[in-house]
Amino acid sequence: MQRFAGRVAVITGGGSGIGLATARRLAEEGARIVVADVDAAAGKAAADEVGGEFVAMDVTSESEVEALFQTTVDRFGSVDVAFNNAGISPPEDDSILTTGLEAWKKVQEVNLTSVYLCCKYAIPHMQRQGKGSIVNTASFVAVMGAATSQISYTASKGGVLSMTRELGVQFAREGIRVNALCPGPVNTPLLRELFAKDPERAARRLVHVPMGRFAEATEIAAAVAFLASDDASFITASQFLVDGGISGAYVTPI
């Protein structure tokens, strides 16, 4: 399939994990890729692999986010897809009883404020084009509660989900679709690092996945490709769960 032939996709956090898998998937389907990442080595390697452009940037910086989308338009002429994916899940983000204010703020800035900024500066370009697709990475934790809390992460993803819904409604008649991708636990470097430090936490989570495994990044990338493509032309303001059945489970198979 070449669903993205002639289209330009901007991917934040594109140097690894879901972002990298999505860069590969969209490039395979014909998109020109702009990879944005704070990790210059990983980001450049990803962009080089898919024949795209790399922009080194901090997604919490308003001026750098604005420049990202303006540079993309100057270089390629359009922003057709914005996959606002950059995020963190640091170990110091835990129970509300132990998570400090600095840890709370850091996660909110990277996970929520960055999505606000990316939408703020992508949408005007899409308005001028009369079309565009935005996919924001939320999480299944935005629709569920967990006793093994990561309080700021959970709150940030809930914010992404609510903001996405509002933007999807607000700009629907301008040809701009905005959807929230809600992955379950994904086998990425971020998750592996977190669970390597606490195997009990990993085991406690895995038991709740009906499919009995975590997702692969390529499976999430396939969902992004669908939401960003014209195959999803009547889907906006949605929460798109790709969670292996977690959100639908009461008791899981033995």
N, C-alpha and C positions, 0 to 999 in steps of 0.2 A: 504494500500500500504506500501511496505517496500523498497522504492526507494533508501534509504541510508543505508541499512544493510551493516555492515562492513566498513562504511565510517566515517571519522572524520571531524567535522565541528567546526571551530573557529568563534565565534561571539563576536565582540567588541560592547560595549554598551548593553550587553546581560542581564543586570539586570532589565530592565524595557522597557515599550513601545514596539516598533517593534522588538527590539532585544529579549526581553523575549518571545513574541509571536512566534518568529521564532525558538527560542530554543525549545519551546514546540512542534512546528510542526515538526521540523526535528527529534527530539527525538522520536516522535510518529511513524515516518517513518523509524526508525531503526538506526539513526546516534548516534555516541558517541559525546557528546557536550563539548566543552571547552568555558566557559563563561569568558570573560574579561571585567572588569568594574572598574572604579575608586571608585565606591561606594561599599565598601567591604560587607556591610550587605545585600544590594539588590543583588549583584552579587553572593554571597554565597548561598542565599536563592534560586535564580534561578537555580544555578547548582545543588543544593541538590534536587530540585523539579524534575529535569529531569535526575537525576542520573549521572550527569556530573562532570567535574572538574572546579574549579574556580581559576582564576589568577587575583589577584589585581594588577592593573597597570594603568599608565598614557599613553594614546595612542600618546601623543606628545613627549614622550621620545624614542629616537632611540634605546637605549640599552634595554629598557623594551619591545619594540615591537619585536626586534630581539629575545630576550629571550622567549617571548610568543610562537613564532612559533617553536623555537628549543626545548623548553620544551614539546610542543605538540608532536613533532616527537619522542623525546626521550621516552615519556610516551606511546604513542599509535602507533607509527610507520609511520604515514603519516599525511599530511594535504590535505584532499580531497576537502573541501569547506572552503573558507574564506569569511565570510559576514562582510565586513568592514562598520560598521553601526554607530559607535559612532559619536555624533554631539551635538552641542548646538545652541540655538537661544535666546540669552539674550536680555532683553528689551532695553539695551543701544545701540544695533545695530538697527539703524533707518534710517532716511534720510541721504544721503551723507553730507548734510549741518549741521547735528547735531552729527553725529557719530564720536567719537574721534579715534585717531590713535591706542590707546591701545585696545579699543573695536574691531576695525578692525582686529588687529593682533591676538587677542585671538581667534576670530571666525575662521580665516584662519588656525591657528595652529591646532585647534581641528577638524574642518570640512574637511580641504583639506590636510594639511601636514600629518595628521594621516593616511589618506587613501594612500598617497604616501608611507609612511613608511610600512604600512601593506602589500601593494603590493610588495614593494621592498624585504621584507623578507619572504613572502609567496611563491613568484614565484620560487626561487631557489629550494625549496623543491618539488614543483610541477614539475619542470624540471627533477629532478632526478627520479620522479615517472613516468614521461611521460604523466601525465594527472592532471587535477584539474579544479575547477570552482571557480571563484571569482565574487562576487556580491558586488558592491559598492553602497552605498546609496547616490544618488544625490537628485533631487527634480524636480517637475514640474516647479518650478521657474527658473530652468536652461534653459528652452525653451520659457519662457514668460517674460513679463515685468509687474511691478505693480507700481501703483502710491502710494500705501501704502508700501513703500520700507523698506526692511531690507538689506541694501546695501552689507554688508560683507557676510551675509548668502547667498544671491543670487549669488554673485561673487564666493564664495567658491564652491557652487553646480555646477556652470558652469564649474569651474576648474575640479571637479570630473568627470563630463560628458566628457569633452575633453580628460582627461587623460585616462579614461576608454576606450574610442574609440581607442586611440593610442595603449594601451597595448593589447587590443583585437586583433588588427591587427598584432602587432609585434610577439605575441606568439601563434597565431592560429595554425601554423603547428607543434607546439610542444605539441599539445593536451590540451592546457590551454585556457579555455574560460573566457573572462572578460566582464561583462555586468553591465550597470548602471541601477539601480532601481530608477524610478522617481515617488515617491508617491505624491498624492495631500495631502491636510490637513488631518491629522490623529488624531483620538480621543485618544491622549496619554497624560500622565501627563505634558509633556513639552508644548503641545499646550493648554491644559486646564489652565495651570498656566499663560501663555502669554495672553490668551483671557480673563481670569478672571480679569486681571488688566485693560483691555480695551475692554468691551463688544461691543462697537461700531465697533472696528476693526474686531471682530468675525463676527458680522452681515454683515459688508461690504464684507467680504470674502465669507460667506456662500451663498449669493445671486448669486454668479458666478458659483456655482456647479450645473450642470444640474440635478444630482440625488437628490439634495436638502438636503444633509447631508454630514458630514465628514466621512472618511473611518474608519473602525475599524482595530486595529492592526492585528487581525487574517486574514483580507483580504490581507494585505500587506505581511504577512508571507506566505500566499499561493502562492503569486507571487514569493517570494524568493525561496520557495521550487521548483517551476517549473523551474526557471532559473538555479538553482544549480543542478538539476537532469538531467539524461540522456534524459528525454523528451525534453529538450532544446538543444540537441546535435549539432544542426546546427545553433545555435544562439550565436553569439559573436560580440563584439564591438557595441552592440546595446544600445539604450535608451528605456527602457521598462516602458511606462507610465501606472500608475495605479492611475488615478486622477478623476474618476467619470465623465469624459467628459469635464473637465475644459478647457483643451488645444484645444479642438475642437469646443468650443462654441463661438458664436457671441452674440446671445440673448438666455437666458435660459427660461424654462417654468415658467409660473406664478403659 
